[in-house]
């Protein structure tokens, strides 16, 4: 069975435990204004997504340049996005160490021994003790707690890392690499972090230099990525014919295709066959995720950055203009994990309560500002009209209207009736 566009599936990102931190000190709000607000409990953790419609997991085909929250499973410790040229597939690691997958399965990327598409998760055959999964284009990876890596699905470019180009609908063990502590998969290649970050190895297609070994030769078994100096590796990602690593010092290195500025510097037409240093140490970045032609990064303060292609709003900054350096995902805070799909971004975060706009009718400008502050909002434009009879003093109209749910920090504009300078008639 094949899916309609409205049923295209996206991988999400999730984690076992989350914590919410609040920075700064709020200004004092008068008690009478506080009474006008509604107490809000912190909502449970959720997953945020943005970018191309049909890939966001929100049940729609609407593209979004600002994030929306979607639901997450209660026994899932990690979820990853898989790519396909048609729809997409999702992967999840459950608390018992098993792997489950759903979506497009034409190359066996779900690992259940078939090529049947699935609307609901099915278990990947024979895998236990798994700590991490990664999704590529029509192929998947899993890292077990013993440091071995397993792969399944399409292998036309050797992306399964088994010494051949034979595809497999069930997980097979990758040869030539051990003591693996992190994995990532992309279009036709994959990478592994070895020995707790001491080195990174890559395999698969290499026509754009995506293996980072200084050549354009594809590899069916892992080769070491060279010329990254003494950086200790904290994270890694693979996209459409490019890859990147994050150093423990917050630096980012990237290589491969850079046609949209996805490496973090000016776009170039020729392949970048060795890692280039695009973001310096001390950036505060603690995690990176790689999409088709864009990157997403988590900072230690819970904010999220993105750069590269923005045709579908995958940078989450309210525009569709591509950029070659980091920009902040608008309004997203409290993030603890990020992921990137084919043309979308994801973040696990604790959403701020979404307040309803309070009714400001009759309030003075000062009182309206206090009431809005208590609700987590701000007073925007103020228009005054003279009421010569003084029948309708204070707020007469407001936008958005009372009861509307808006982003925290949103502005509310008001029209206020004021008495004439000569006094009321």
C-alpha positions as CSV (number, residue, x, y, z in Angstrom):
1,X,0.0,0.0,0.0
2,X,1.2,3.5,-0.8
3,X,0.3,6.6,1.2
4,X,-1.4,9.8,0.0
5,X,0.4,13.0,0.6
6,X,-1.8,13.6,3.6
7,X,-0.4,10.5,5.2
8,X,3.3,11.2,4.7
9,X,5.1,10.4,7.8
10,X,7.8,12.2,9.6
11,X,10.3,11.0,12.2
12,X,10.1,12.9,15.5
13,X,12.5,13.5,18.3
14,X,11.8,12.4,21.9
15,X,13.7,11.7,25.1
16,X,13.0,9.9,28.4
17,X,13.2,12.9,30.8
18,X,12.9,16.6,30.4
19,X,13.5,19.6,32.8
20,X,12.2,23.1,32.4
21,X,14.5,26.0,33.5
22,X,13.4,29.6,33.8
23,X,16.0,32.4,33.3
24,X,15.7,36.0,34.6
25,X,13.4,37.6,37.0
26,X,9.9,38.8,36.2
27,X,8.8,42.3,37.0
28,X,6.4,42.7,39.9
29,X,2.7,42.7,38.9
30,X,0.0,44.3,41.1
31,X,-2.2,41.8,42.9
32,X,-5.4,43.0,41.2
33,X,-3.9,42.4,37.8
34,X,-2.7,38.9,38.9
35,X,-6.3,38.1,39.8
36,X,-7.4,38.8,36.3
37,X,-5.0,36.2,34.9
38,X,-5.6,32.4,34.8
39,X,-3.2,30.2,36.6
40,X,-1.5,27.8,34.2
41,X,0.3,24.6,35.0
42,X,3.4,23.7,33.0
43,X,2.2,21.5,30.2
44,X,3.9,18.1,29.6
45,X,6.9,17.8,27.3
46,X,6.0,17.8,23.6
47,X,7.7,17.8,20.2
48,X,7.9,20.9,18.0
49,X,8.1,20.7,14.2
50,X,8.3,23.1,11.4
51,X,9.0,23.2,7.6
52,X,7.4,21.3,4.7
53,X,3.8,20.2,5.0
54,X,3.1,16.5,5.2
55,X,6.4,15.8,7.0
56,X,5.7,17.5,10.3
57,X,3.6,14.8,12.1
58,X,0.8,17.2,12.8
59,X,-1.8,15.4,10.7
60,X,-1.8,18.1,7.9
61,X,-0.1,18.9,4.7
62,X,0.4,22.5,5.7
63,X,3.9,24.0,5.4
64,X,4.9,26.0,8.5
65,X,7.6,28.6,8.9
66,X,6.9,28.7,12.7
67,X,6.8,25.7,14.9
68,X,3.8,23.7,16.0
69,X,3.5,21.2,18.8
70,X,2.6,17.6,18.2
71,X,2.3,14.6,20.5
72,X,5.0,12.1,21.6
73,X,4.8,8.5,22.7
74,X,5.0,7.5,26.4
75,X,7.3,4.5,26.1
76,X,9.7,5.9,23.4
77,X,13.2,7.0,24.4
78,X,14.4,8.2,21.0
79,X,12.8,8.7,17.5
80,X,14.5,9.5,14.2
81,X,13.4,10.7,10.8
82,X,13.9,8.5,7.7
83,X,14.1,9.8,4.2
84,X,12.7,8.4,1.0
85,X,12.2,9.8,-2.4
86,X,8.4,9.3,-2.0
87,X,7.1,9.6,1.5
88,X,9.2,8.9,4.5
89,X,9.7,6.5,7.4
90,X,9.9,6.8,11.2
91,X,12.1,4.9,13.6
92,X,11.8,4.7,17.4
93,X,13.7,3.0,20.2
94,X,11.5,1.8,23.0
95,X,12.3,1.4,26.7
96,X,12.9,-2.3,26.2
97,X,15.7,-1.7,23.6
98,X,13.6,-2.8,20.6
99,X,13.3,-0.9,17.4
100,X,10.0,-0.1,15.7
101,X,9.4,1.6,12.4
102,X,6.6,2.8,10.1
103,X,6.0,4.5,6.8
104,X,7.4,3.7,3.4
105,X,9.1,0.3,3.1
106,X,9.8,-0.2,-0.6
107,X,13.5,-0.9,0.1
108,X,13.0,-2.8,3.4
109,X,13.9,0.3,5.5
110,X,11.5,-0.8,8.2
111,X,13.5,-3.9,8.9
112,X,10.6,-6.3,9.3
113,X,11.7,-8.6,6.5
114,X,9.2,-7.2,4.1
115,X,8.8,-4.4,1.6
116,X,5.2,-3.6,2.7
117,X,4.4,0.0,3.8
118,X,3.1,0.4,7.3
119,X,0.7,2.9,8.8
120,X,1.4,1.8,12.3
121,X,4.8,0.8,13.9
122,X,6.2,-2.7,13.3
123,X,9.2,-4.3,15.1
124,X,12.5,-4.5,13.3
125,X,13.6,-8.1,13.2
126,X,16.1,-9.5,15.7
127,X,17.2,-6.2,17.3
128,X,17.5,-5.8,21.1
129,X,19.7,-3.7,23.4
130,X,19.4,-0.7,21.0
131,X,20.3,2.7,22.3
132,X,20.0,4.9,19.2
133,X,18.5,4.8,15.7
134,X,19.1,6.9,12.6
135,X,17.2,7.2,9.3
136,X,18.7,7.7,5.9
137,X,17.2,7.7,2.4
138,X,15.5,4.3,2.2
139,X,17.8,2.9,4.8
140,X,18.1,2.8,8.6
141,X,20.8,2.3,11.3
142,X,20.7,1.1,14.9
143,X,23.4,1.3,17.6
144,X,23.4,-1.4,20.2
145,X,24.7,-1.0,23.7
146,X,27.7,-3.3,22.8
147,X,29.0,-0.7,20.4
148,X,28.0,-2.5,17.2
149,X,26.1,-0.9,14.4
150,X,23.3,-2.6,12.4
151,X,21.8,-1.4,9.1
152,X,19.0,-2.3,6.7
153,X,17.2,-1.1,3.6
154,X,18.6,0.3,0.4
155,X,22.4,-0.4,-0.2
156,X,22.9,0.8,-3.8
157,X,25.8,3.1,-2.7
158,X,27.2,0.8,0.0
159,X,25.4,2.8,2.7
160,X,24.8,-0.3,4.8
161,X,28.6,-0.7,5.3
162,X,28.8,-4.5,4.7
163,X,31.4,-4.9,1.9
164,X,28.8,-5.2,-0.9
165,X,25.9,-3.2,-2.4
166,X,23.3,-5.8,-1.7
167,X,20.2,-4.4,0.0
168,X,18.6,-6.1,3.1
169,X,15.1,-6.0,4.5
170,X,16.4,-7.1,7.9
171,X,19.1,-5.6,10.1
172,X,22.7,-6.7,9.3
173,X,25.9,-6.0,11.3
174,X,28.3,-3.4,9.8
175,X,31.9,-4.6,9.5
176,X,35.1,-2.7,10.1
177,X,33.9,-0.4,12.9
178,X,33.5,-1.1,16.7
179,X,33.2,0.8,20.0
180,X,30.7,3.1,18.3
181,X,29.0,5.7,20.6
182,X,27.0,7.6,18.0
183,X,25.5,7.2,14.5
184,X,23.9,9.3,11.8
185,X,22.5,8.5,8.3
186,X,21.9,10.7,5.2
187,X,21.0,10.4,1.6
188,X,23.4,7.7,0.5
189,X,26.0,7.7,3.3
190,X,26.3,7.2,7.0
191,X,28.8,8.0,9.8
192,X,29.7,6.7,13.2
193,X,31.5,8.3,16.2
194,X,34.0,5.9,17.7
195,X,35.5,5.5,21.2
196,X,33.5,8.2,22.9
197,X,34.3,10.9,20.3
198,X,38.0,10.1,19.5
199,X,37.3,9.8,15.8
200,X,34.5,9.6,13.2
201,X,34.1,7.1,10.3
202,X,32.0,7.3,7.2
203,X,30.8,5.0,4.4
204,X,28.6,5.0,1.3
205,X,28.3,7.4,-1.6
206,X,31.0,10.1,-2.0
207,X,30.3,12.0,-5.2
208,X,30.1,15.3,-3.3
209,X,32.9,14.5,-0.8
210,X,30.4,13.5,1.9
211,X,32.8,11.0,3.4
212,X,35.3,13.7,4.3
213,X,38.3,11.6,3.4
214,X,39.6,14.0,0.7
215,X,38.4,11.9,-2.2
216,X,35.2,11.4,-4.3
217,X,35.4,7.6,-4.2
218,X,32.5,5.8,-2.7
219,X,33.2,3.3,0.1
220,X,31.3,0.1,1.1
221,X,33.1,-0.2,4.4
222,X,33.9,2.6,6.9
223,X,36.8,5.0,6.3
224,X,38.1,7.6,8.8
225,X,37.2,11.3,8.3
226,X,40.4,13.2,8.2
227,X,41.8,16.7,9.1
228,X,39.5,17.6,12.0
229,X,42.5,18.3,14.2
230,X,42.3,17.4,17.9
231,X,38.6,18.2,18.3
232,X,36.7,15.8,20.5
233,X,33.4,14.8,18.9
234,X,30.2,15.4,20.7
235,X,27.7,14.9,17.9
236,X,27.4,14.1,14.2
237,X,24.8,14.4,11.4
238,X,24.4,13.5,7.7
239,X,22.2,15.2,5.1
240,X,21.9,15.2,1.3
241,X,25.5,14.5,0.3
242,X,27.0,16.4,3.2
243,X,27.9,15.8,6.9
244,X,28.8,17.7,10.0
245,X,30.3,17.1,13.4
246,X,30.0,19.0,16.7
247,X,33.0,19.4,19.0
248,X,32.7,19.3,22.7
249,X,33.9,22.9,22.7
250,X,30.9,24.0,20.7
251,X,32.7,24.1,17.3
252,X,31.0,22.8,14.1
253,X,32.9,21.2,11.2
254,X,31.2,20.2,8.0
255,X,32.0,18.8,4.5
256,X,30.4,17.7,1.3
257,X,27.8,19.5,-0.8
258,X,27.4,23.2,0.1
259,X,25.0,24.5,-2.6
260,X,22.6,26.2,-0.1
261,X,25.1,27.3,2.6
262,X,24.2,24.2,4.7
263,X,27.8,23.8,5.8
264,X,27.5,27.2,7.6
265,X,29.5,29.3,5.2
266,X,29.0,30.8,1.7
267,X,27.6,28.4,-0.9
268,X,30.0,26.8,-3.3
269,X,29.4,24.7,-6.4
270,X,32.4,22.4,-6.0
271,X,32.4,19.5,-3.4
272,X,34.1,20.2,-0.1
273,X,36.0,16.9,0.4
274,X,37.5,17.6,3.8
275,X,36.0,19.1,7.0
276,X,35.9,22.9,7.2
277,X,35.6,24.8,10.5
278,X,32.4,26.8,10.1
279,X,31.4,27.7,13.7
280,X,34.0,28.5,16.4
281,X,34.5,27.1,19.9
282,X,32.4,28.7,22.6
283,X,29.2,28.9,20.5
284,X,27.1,27.3,23.2
285,X,25.9,24.7,20.8
286,X,25.3,21.3,22.5
287,X,23.6,19.3,19.7
288,X,23.3,19.4,15.9
289,X,20.9,17.8,13.5
290,X,21.2,17.7,9.7
291,X,18.4,17.9,7.2
292,X,18.5,17.7,3.4
293,X,20.2,21.1,2.9
294,X,19.8,22.7,6.3
295,X,21.2,22.3,9.8
296,X,19.5,22.7,13.2
297,X,21.4,23.3,16.5
298,X,20.5,23.3,20.1
299,X,22.1,25.8,22.5
300,X,22.7,25.3,26.2
301,X,20.1,28.0,27.0
302,X,17.3,25.9,25.4
303,X,17.1,28.1,22.2
304,X,17.4,26.6,18.7
305,X,19.5,27.8,15.8
306,X,19.2,26.9,12.1
307,X,21.0,27.7,8.8
308,X,21.1,26.7,5.1
309,X,18.1,26.1,2.8
310,X,14.9,27.8,3.9
311,X,12.7,27.2,0.8
312,X,10.0,25.5,2.9
313,X,10.5,27.4,6.1
314,X,12.8,24.8,7.6
315,X,14.8,27.4,9.5
316,X,11.7,28.3,11.6
317,X,12.4,32.0,11.6
318,X,9.2,33.2,10.0
319,X,10.7,33.6,6.5
320,X,11.6,31.4,3.5
321,X,14.9,33.1,2.9
322,X,18.0,30.9,3.0
323,X,20.9,32.0,5.2
324,X,24.5,30.8,5.5
325,X,24.9,31.5,9.2
326,X,22.9,30.6,12.3
327,X,19.5,32.3,12.9
328,X,17.3,31.6,15.8
329,X,14.1,29.6,15.5
330,X,11.5,32.2,16.4
331,X,9.9,31.9,19.8
332,X,11.1,28.4,20.6
333,X,12.5,28.0,24.1
334,X,13.0,25.3,26.6
335,X,14.3,22.9,24.0
336,X,16.2,19.7,25.1
337,X,16.7,17.9,21.8
338,X,16.6,18.7,18.1
339,X,16.2,16.7,14.9
340,X,16.0,17.5,11.2
341,X,13.9,15.8,8.6
342,X,14.1,16.0,4.8
343,X,12.8,19.6,4.7
344,X,11.8,20.2,8.3
345,X,13.1,20.8,11.8
346,X,12.0,19.3,15.1
347,X,12.7,20.0,18.8
348,X,11.7,18.3,22.0
349,X,10.8,21.2,24.4
350,X,8.5,22.1,27.2
351,X,6.0,24.5,25.7
352,X,5.3,27.8,27.5
353,X,1.6,28.0,28.4
354,X,-0.4,29.5,25.6
355,X,-2.5,32.2,27.3
356,X,-5.9,33.3,26.2
357,X,-6.1,37.1,25.7
358,X,-7.9,38.6,28.7
359,X,-10.9,40.9,28.3
360,X,-9.6,44.5,28.7
361,X,-12.9,46.3,28.3
362,X,-13.0,49.5,30.4
363,X,-9.4,49.2,31.5
364,X,-7.2,52.3,31.5
365,X,-3.9,52.0,29.6
366,X,-1.9,51.4,32.7
367,X,-4.3,48.7,34.0
368,X,-4.5,47.0,30.6
369,X,-0.7,46.8,30.5
370,X,-0.7,45.2,34.0
371,X,-3.3,42.7,33.1
372,X,-1.5,41.7,29.9
373,X,1.8,41.3,31.8
374,X,0.1,39.0,34.3
375,X,-1.1,36.9,31.3
376,X,2.4,36.7,29.8
377,X,1.5,39.2,27.0
378,X,2.4,42.8,26.2
379,X,0.5,46.0,25.3
380,X,1.0,46.8,21.7
381,X,-0.4,49.8,19.7
382,X,-2.7,52.2,21.6
383,X,-5.2,54.3,19.8
384,X,-7.1,57.0,21.7
385,X,-10.5,58.4,20.8
386,X,-12.3,61.2,22.6
387,X,-15.6,60.4,24.3
388,X,-17.2,63.7,24.9
389,X,-20.0,62.2,27.0
390,X,-17.6,59.9,28.9
391,X,-19.9,57.0,28.4
392,X,-17.2,54.6,27.1
393,X,-13.9,55.5,28.8
394,X,-11.1,52.9,28.9
395,X,-10.6,50.1,26.4
396,X,-13.3,50.0,23.8
397,X,-11.8,47.5,21.3
398,X,-8.8,45.1,21.4
399,X,-7.0,43.0,18.9
400,X,-6.7,40.0,19.1
401,X,-10.1,39.7,20.8
402,X,-10.6,38.5,24.3
403,X,-10.3,34.7,24.6
404,X,-8.0,34.2,21.6
405,X,-5.0,31.9,22.2
406,X,-1.7,33.4,21.2
407,X,2.0,32.9,21.6
408,X,3.4,33.9,25.0
409,X,4.9,37.4,24.7
410,X,2.4,38.4,21.9
411,X,1.3,42.0,21.7
412,X,-2.3,43.2,22.1
413,X,-3.4,46.4,20.5
414,X,-6.2,48.5,22.0
415,X,-8.5,51.4,21.3
416,X,-9.1,53.5,24.4
417,X,-11.8,56.1,25.1
418,X,-10.5,59.2,26.9
419,X,-12.4,62.3,28.2
420,X,-12.2,65.6,26.4
421,X,-9.7,68.2,27.7
422,X,-12.6,70.5,28.6
423,X,-14.3,67.8,30.6
424,X,-17.3,65.6,30.0
425,X,-20.6,66.9,28.7
